[in-house]
Amino acid sequence: MSNDRFHNIAEAERLFALQHTDANLQLAKGTSEKERIARIRKVERYLLDEKHQQEWTEALWHDLHKCREEAIATELLPVLACMKHIYDELHDWVKDRPTGVPLAMAGLKAFVRHEPKGHVLVIAPWNYPLQLAINPLIHAIAAGNVVLLKPSEVAAHTSAFLKKMIGELFEEREVAVVEGDVPTTTALLAKPWHHIFFTGSPAVGKVVMKAASEHLTSVTLELGGKSPVIVDDTCDAAKAAEKITWGKCVNAGQTCIAPDYLLIHQSRLEPFLKAFAERVERMYDTQGKGVRASQEYGRIINTRNFQRVKGLIDDAVAKGARVAIGGELVEDEKFIAPHVLIDVTADMAIMREEIFGPVLPVITFTDLKEVPALIARLERPLALYIMSNSRRNTEFLLHNTTAGGTAINDVMVTASNPLLPFGGVNNSGIGKSNGRHGFVEFSNERGVLKRSWGTLSMIFPPYNSTLMQWAKRIARL
């Protein structure tokens, strides 16, 4: 890849200026529901086309060692579900939404009109470089915005595919892609956008929010953090292990909603470990050649992140943790086998930082009442998973914890339902996405009042004390 392609400030400046004109923004605002759906359908057809599907699945293989089947399941299917939901519901979303008025405002009619925010910047991450670029893009289009998409340069092959696809489907004034490195992104963040949608780490999210504040630009920050999975003493450890194994190993653990650490009742630890090891073998070692030989097991995105994850393992072991499952790491291949660490303590770096790798640290408990305090030591998570057959235990955990989303007796599903909001809390994110929530995030909810009859003259000067007493009574009705 050439340096010019990834140090692309001049191209970023050109595209911003081209898209940011009042006339262009008004043109996008005037698009009909049918026109917006037609634009999204172009993306759908392109991704489903056999030739192009071969291109983007190969790109994901080069970037993340992601097999075709996993790419379709985790990158394409969630996008298709959101597209279908938009096709079905956009007609209702774009309608003016009537509201009532209090008695004191009798004679006025009120409604909410959703209008596009205008010119939006979408900054996509490298871990799901197709899904997490296309999903906010289609919601921004559905709301009538002009969009500049900045894919991650770390997933360079998928970034190149997105550049090619968008260039073939859209005029640059409507939707465009700019590739580039950190200086390119920095230059983009200095611009007066109407909205920025960023997916990535909390550390970079703070940078984005600070830059946006210079122009009072609204932001959606889809971040991450340490998402716990809790297994209580009523749970079937083998069933829990199957789901957690997949959630921890898909995309080599590089998922913002992956189970980051396990809080498990002491009585369930041994059966869980046994079942986890069996599930790893069943999913990724069916030929008995080791996980490393599996074509269905991914790789860490680059050497820097490999060293970071390895450093977390090494720090934990040096401080007393034990590797109960796993152990194989091959730097040249960026391969880290599924790991489970036990005897983990809160002072270890692996319990302070988001892991973003196939490593599961385990902390045991004997009383469920211990669990909320263990979770509260960390920032509020993007996802929280509860494995329990007890309604009482489940309600206790829901009541005594806070998370962006929660799944009960399942993992990795909190981002999949377009009828539910997806997003974090504070350090794990600001704003919501998916379905109507994503449409609203890219819209200005404009409150409109229209006078049909009557007047507010009773509160005009010169003031009449009797009328003001009546006005106070009416306002309280």
N, C-alpha and C positions, 0 to 999 in steps of 0.2 A: 504494500500500500504506500502511495507516495505521501511525502510530508505535506504537499500542497492540499491534498484532499482533506487532511485532518487538521490543518491550520488554516481555517477557512473564513476568517473574519470579514474579508471583503464581500464574499458571497452572502454572508449573513446580513451585512448592511444593505446589500442590493435587494434581497428578498423582503426585508422589513419595509424598506421604502416603497417597493412596488405594491405591497399588500396594504399598507397602512393609510392609504388615501381615503378621505371621507366618501368619495364617490364609490370606491370599491366596497367599502364597508356597508354602505347603503344598498348596493346591489345585492350583497349577500343577505342582508336583512330582509329584502323583498322577495327572497325565494319562497316558493310555496312548499307545502308539506310534500307534494308529489316530487318536486324537484330535489328536495333533500333526500328523500328515500331513493330516488334514482341514482344519486351520487353514492350512497352507501351500497346499493346493489352492484354498482360497478366494482367496488372493492371486493364484495363477496364473490362475484363471478371470476374475478382475476385470481383470487386465492384458491378457488376450487378447480380452476382450469388445470388439466393434468400436467401440462408443460410447466406452468408456473408453480404448481404444487411441488414438482420435482426440484425446482430452483430453491424455494424457501426451506424445504426439508433438508436439502443438502447444505444450505447455509447454516442451519441450526446444528447440523452434524459437525461442521467445521468449527463452529464457535464453541459448542458445549458438549460435543459427542452425544447429542440427543438423537436417539433412533427415530425413524419415521413414525412409528406407532405412538411413541410418547409425544412427539411433536404435534401430531394431529389431536391427540387427547387433551394435551395441556395448553397448546397454543391456538389451535383452530376452533375446537368445539366451544370453548367459552365465548369466543367472539361471535360465532354463528348464533348461539343462544341469545346474545344481546341484540344482534341484528334482527332476528325474528321478533323479539319483544318490541323493538323500535317500530318495525313495520306494522305491528298489531296495535300499538298504543299511541303513536305520534299524533294521530288525528285528534285524540282527546287532549294530549299534552299542550298542543299549540292553541287550543281554544281559550278564549277569555273565560276566567273562572269567577262567576258571580259570588259576592259575599254579602252578608247582611250589614246593616248599620244600626247603631243604638237609637233608641227612641228620640234622644236629643238631636239626632241628625236626620229626623224625618224629612222626606222630600228629596233626599239624595239617594242615588243608586251607586253601588260600588262594585268594582271587579278588579281582578289581577290579570295583567297581560304579561306574558313571558316574551321578552325580546332578547335577541342575542347580545352577549356582552360586547362583541365586536371582533377585535383582533386577539387571538389567543396563541400562546406558545405551549406546546406539549413537549416535555423533556422525558424521554423514555429510558428505562434501565436496560441492563445487559442480561439479566437472569431469565426473563421471558421476553425477549426482544421483539417478537412479533405481536403477541397478545397485548402486551402492555404499551405498545405504540398504537395499535389499531383500535383498541377498546375506547380510550379517551377520544381518539380522532373521530370515530363515528358518532359519539354523543355530542361532540362539538359541532359537527356538521348538522346533526339533527336539530340543534338549537339555532342554526343559521349563522354560524361564525365563519370568519376567515381564519385559516389555521396554518401555522408554521410548525412542522414537526422536526424535533432534534433527536434522532436515535442515539444510542450509546455507541461511541467509537470502540469500546471494548469488545462488543459483539460485531466486529467489522463486516463480516460476510452478510449478516442479516441487515445491517445498516445499509449496505450497498443494494440489497434486494429492495428495501423500502424506498430508497431513492429512485430506483428504476421504476417500480410500480407506480408510485405517485406521479412521477414525471410522465408516464404513459397515460394515466387516467385523468389528470386534472390540469387545467391552466394554472400557472404559477400564482396568479392573483387570487385563486380560490384556495388551493391547498398546495403546499410546497414542502420539500425536505431539504434541510441543510445538514450536511455531515460536518464533523469537526471535533476537536479536542477541547481541553479545559479552557484555553483562551477564547475559543469560538463561543463556548457556552457563556463565559464571563461577559463577552461583548453583547450577546443576546440579552442577558439579564439586565444590562444597563438601559435597555430600551423601555419606552412607556407602553407596555402591553395593557390590554384591558383585563386579561386573566392569564395566569400561569398555572398549568397542571404539571406537577412534578412527581415522579415516582423514583424513590431511591432511599438512601440512608437518612436517618435523623440529622447526622452531622452536615450533610450537604443540604438537607431541607432547611436548616437554619440559615445557610448562605443564600438560598433562594428567597426565603422570606425577608431577609434583611435587604436584599437588592430590590424586591418588589415594594418594600415600604418607601423607597425613595420616590416612587410615583403613585403611592397608595393603590397599587395594583392588587386585586383580590387573588388569592391562591387556593389551589387544592394541593395538599401535600399527602401523598400516599407513601408512608414511610414503613417502619418495621419495628424491630425490637425483639424482646425475648418472650415468645408466646408459650405459655406452659400447657402441659397436658397432665391431667390429674387422674390417677387410677385409684379408686377407693377399694375397700375390703368387700364390697358386694359385686365387684366387676369380675367377669370372666377374663382372666389374664391372657389367655390364648387369643381370644377374639380382639381384645384391645391391642395385643402385640402385632397382629396382622395389619391393622389399620395404621398403627404408629410406625411400623417398619416401612410401609409404603410412603407415608407422609414424610418420613425423615430421609428416604433414599431417592425419591423422585427428583430429577434434575440435580442429583448429587447433593441434595439438601439445600440448594440455593433458591429458596422460596421464602418470601416475606411472611407467609402464614404457616410455614412448616412448624411442627412441634419443636420448640427450641430446647426445652428441658423437661424432664419427667419428675413429677412428684407422685410417689407411689406408696401405698400402704405396705408396711414391712412384710405382712403375710403374703403379699402378691409378688414380691420381688423375684424369688427363684423361679416360679412358673413363668413369669414374664420373660426373664432372661432366656430360659430354655426355648420358649415359643418364638422370641425375636430371632434367635440364631437359626431356628428351623425355617422361619419365614424368609430370611435373607437367602438361605440356600434354595428354597423353593422358587423364589422370584428371580434370582440372579445367578444361580449356579446349578441349573438343571442338568448340565453335562458333566458336573463334577470336576471342572477344570479351574475353578476359582472364580470369584466375582470379577477379577481383573480381566478375564477372558470374555465376559458377557458383553454382547453388542447392545444390551438394553440398559446398561448402567452408565451414567454420565461421568463427566470429568469436571474438575474445578476449572473455572474460566481462564485463569492465567497463573503464572508462577507466583506473582505477588500474593494472590489470594490463597494459593496452596501453602505458601510459607506462613501466612497469617493463621490459617486453620491449624496447621501443624504446630505452630507456636502455642496455640491454646491448649492442645493436647499435651504438649511437653510441659507447660507450666502446671497443668493440673496434676500430672503424674509426679512432677518434682515436689508438689505440695501434699502428696499422699493419696491421690486418686489411683484407682486400679482399672486397667483395661480389661473389662469382663468379656467383651466381644470385639473382634477386629485386631488391628495392629499393623496391617500392611499399608505402606505409603510409598509411592513411586513418583519422585519429583519430575523426572523426564516426561512422564505421561500425565502429570497433574492428576494422578489417581490416589484417592483416599478411600479405603474400604469402609463399609459401615462400621462405626465404632459405638460401643456403649461403655461409659465410664461410671464406676460406682465409687462409693466413699468420697463423694464430691462435697466440698464445703463452700460456703458463701464467699470466702476470701479469694477464691481462685478466679482468674481472669475469665474463664469459660462461663462463669456464673454472673459476670458483669457485662460482657459484650455479646451482641448478637453473633451467633456462630456462622451461619450461612454456609454450612457444610454438613456432611453425613455423620455427625457426631452427636450422640445423645447423652448428656450428663444426667445422672440419677440421684435424687435425694429422697430418702425414705421418711415416712412419718408413722406414728402409731395412733394419733388422734386427729380426725379431720379438722378439728378446731385450730390446729397448728397451721393449716395450709394458707388461709388468707394473709397471715402475717408474713409468711415466706414469699408470697407473691408481691405483697405491698412494699417489700424492700427495693424492688425494681420499678422502673417506669411502667406506666400502664400499657399493657400489650395490645398489639393489633388483633390478635386472636387468642382465645382461651378455649381449651378442650376439656370436657368432663366425661370420664368413663365411669359410669355408675348405673346400677340397677335400682337405686333408691331415689324415689322422688324427694324425700326429705333431704338427703345429702345434696342432691342437685340444686334444690331451692336454696339451701344454705350457702352453697358456693356462688350461685347467681346473686344472692342478696349481699354477700360480703366481699365481692370482687367487682372490678370494673374493667371492661375490655371493649375494643372496637366492635368485635363480633364474637359469638360463642357458638360452638357446636357441641351437642350432647350425643355421646356414643358414636362419634365420627370425627374425622379430621379433614382439613384441606377443602372444606365445602363452603366456608363463610363468604367467599368471593363469587360463588357460582350462581346464586339465585338473583336474577335481575329485578325481582320484586322487593328485595331487601337492600337497604343501604350498605355499602361497603366502604370502610374507612377506619381510621384509628382514633385514638384519644390523646390529645396533647402530644407527647413525644413520639407516639406511633402514627400520628397523622392529624391533619386538619381538613375538614370537608368530607363529603361522601360522593361515591360514584355508583354506577350501574343503574340502568333503567331510568325511571322518572327522576331518581335522585341525581343521576349524572346529567340529565337534561337540565334540571334546575340549577345544577352547579355551574353550567355554562351559560345560564340565562340571567338576565336582570328581571326580577319580579317587580314589575311596575304597577304600583297601586293607582287606580283611576277612580275618581268620584265625579258624578254628573248630577247637577241640580235639575230635578223635574218639576218641583213645585215648592212653595214655601220660601222662607228666608230666615236668616240668623239675626234679624234686626233687633230682637229683644236684648242682644248683648252689645249693640252698638252704643256709643256715647251720644247724648248725655245719658248716664246710667240711671236706671230706676230701681230702687232697692227692692220693691215688691216683685218686679219682674225677675230680678236676680235670684230672689228666694225661690220662685217657681222654677227657674232654670236649674238651680241646684237639685231640687226635688226630681225634676225630669231626668237629669243626668244620672241619678242613682237608680232609676227604674230599670 
